């Protein structure tokens, strides 16, 4: 039997009327239709049952005239066809403007393939001036009006909460875009940044895991690290490795990449524990707290004892990739542990294949955690979030581009094209099978949206303050100053910097 549709409107307007505005024949047909629908158990279509019930009620009490009922029925059954966005007109020439930091990079990764998929589109890439922030950036945005925005998490949050981004929830529901194909914590963080709503999608995740060299642990009879260890536990484990040997025979319990500063590790531990270098107002450096002082002491102690790698000064000029790889003790098989990003997996493969570095058995667990919350991630974030400008007059085409960038088609294509550098994709179905066993270490901890709220790292003064503290930490590690003296010097210089930069405080626009 056909569904209720336009034919009913025709019958309503043409059949002779009795008391109540309807013919007996029509009333009987409506009642029979309702009864038959019940027998067929179509209760799972609530809008149809509700429509028939309301219509019968109107008939029973006779309060509507024929025309009003006709309009009511039409509206009821056409409302289900309302779409968040209409389909893209493939015959119409469309020009999209994209805010991205580098035109060639965008076109190579996404733009050209999208224009092949949609030949009626043309893409133009624009870049916001470096360092633009606050009202100046909003003025630039209003003037340029890019349709698609490539954003850092901090800027994405700011623009979403200020109403500058198009909300995607309705069109995602309309098109049944497969959010379930994404890692749950990736979508959770995007919603948290948007105060519960989804304003953008991110194809890649940035997260760290604690990598460990199984061969070194087995050689010295030390138990492997486990998920959700604190930094104190990691450094205690590192201290169990003998600080002996010289040059290429030297073994370290922990290393922090190539050419690290002692403050790189100090800062990361403080960040894990939710510590800030400044007070809440950003007017004074507060690294002389008990928590900060304890971290400085632990790192300096480890470097002076030899179980934490202390790097030589970074050489001037260009560093060849092979030399850069060899400068990382974990890649060279000399360090037992390193808290590193997912890209370390590619680096290990490249180092063994191209740089003559040794192959070794390895594993990875979650990054070190705050002892006050062992389920919370510290570094879980996004490389770039792609969003649609709320003021775009090409919303459908802009959404198609965002959708394509975050599609399985695009991600698997990029993975195949650049197999040497495996990205950490946000989509579960985009990762190569041999990588799947490592993903829990990067996705099992819950993201922490508080780390993106007025983040210190987005302030204009952050880099200079960081460099100031790094110099003092280096002096402490070399024994040129005590920890207390180094902290005091960093605070003194840092406060002068904050005073000089007191007019700043908005989020900077940086390359994602």
Secondary structure, DSSP 4 states (H G I P E B T S, - for coil): -PPS-HHHHHHHHHS---TTSS-HHHHHHHHHHHHHHHHTT-TT-HHHHHHHHHHHHHHHHT-S-HHHHHHHHHHHHHGGG--SSPPP-TTS-EEEEEE-S-HHHHIIIIIHHHHHHSTTEEEEEE-PPTT-BHHHHHHHHHHH--SEEEE-HHHHHHHHHTT-B---HHHHHHHT--GGGB-HHHHHHHHHHTTTS--EE-SBEE-EEEEEEHHHHHHTT-PPP-TT-BHHHHHHHHTTS-----GGG--BSB--SSS--HHHHHHHHHHHTT--SB-TTSSSB-TTSHHHHHHHHHHHHHHHHTSB--PPPPPSS---HHHHHHT-TTTTT-BSEEEEETTHHHHHHHHHHHS-PPP--EEEEEPPBBTTBTTB-SS-EES-EEEEBTT-S-HHHHHHHHHHHTSHHHHHHHHHHTTTS---BSBGGGS-GGGGGGTHHHHSSBP-GGGGSS-GGGSTTHHHHHHHHHHHHHHHHTTSS-HHHHHHHHHHHHHHHHHHTTT--SPB----
